[in-house]
Amino acid sequence: MREHGGNLDLAQQRFGGRAEDWIDLSTGINRLPYPVGEISAHHWQALPSRSGIEALHQAAQHAYRTRAPLAALGGAQAAIQLLPQLAPRGRARILAPTYNEYAGVLSAAGWDVQEVGEPDALEGADLAIIVNPNNPDGRRHSSKDLLALQPRVGRLVVDESFADAVPQLSLASEADRPGLLVLRSFGKFYGLAGLRLGFAIGHAADIDKLLAMSGPWPVSGAAIAIGCRALRDDTWAEATSARLARDCVRLDEMAHAQGWRLIGGASLFRLYETPDASAAQEKLARGHIWSRVFAKEPTWLRLGLPGGEAEWMRLAEVLAR
């Protein structure tokens, strides 16, 4: 299995406790989720309708400020699984280090995959992939630079799973250009990862292929109902973006007090350099707070943001031990 956060089963095996005893900060998922409210029984009982999916598409276009065609899918991960089938196999270049599913999925499908360290090294690739803001280090790229790169590759995929709080970075409004595909995650910013909802935004030819491959019911009725509601709630999104900005500062101050150095991050997670990340993770885990470490970077510790005040107080207490 590829390395990921969210592996709370491992934490429980090593340090005990029930899932509800833990504060899982190993992912970049908002721990104060969108309040979904009541969901009609119809959305659980009936197959999703074409009109419902179209309403969801329109809500996503509103939230992502675009008129480009898009496809609702079972999370951004579902789009990643379909990427190898969008074009004949060729050279895939991935700006790294980044989310490791891209390299794994493309390699398994027979693509020639290479991870590179600078955007210029993507030039000439049949498929180039950039995560913006990047996971796990929060590296950012301006829309101007990405648009300049796009004609120099066969297809440019920009993963904007962590862009909700920084809409100025997004290429969604430009995504109807041939050879450009933008991926968005719903579950992270809205704190509903279990809903499994995401979007691919791009040129009509690519979106039509993705829709055909994803089948007649690519998302659930509940995902349609909740997605339509949340994606049009601009007031909640603006307030959440502001809160996350404040919370990033708060977490950075707590980490600094531990002697950890901020080396990157986005609005939903922070990446710190520590003397020994495994030791830091164990210290937190003994207080049933789970974090993310990286096998190839033994000093890196990634933390998501706590939710309510009780979680912040518990984190402070565990760090003080």
ABEGO torsion letter per residue (X at the ends): XBBBBGBAAAAAAAAEEBAAABBBAABBBBABBBBAEBBBAAAAABBBBAAAAAAAAAAAAAAAGBABBBBBBBEAAAAAAAAAAABBBBBBBBBOBBBAAAAAAAAAAGBBBBBBABAAAABGBABBBBBOBBOAAGBBBBAAAAAAAAAABABBBBBAAAAAABAAABAAAAAABBGBBBBBBAAAAAGBAAAGBBBBBBBAAAAAAAAAAAEABABBAAAAAAAAAAAABAAAAAAAAAAAAAAAAAAAAAAAAAGBBBAEEBAABBBBBBABAAAAAAAAAAAGBBBBBBAABAABBBBBBBBBAAAAAAAAAAAAX
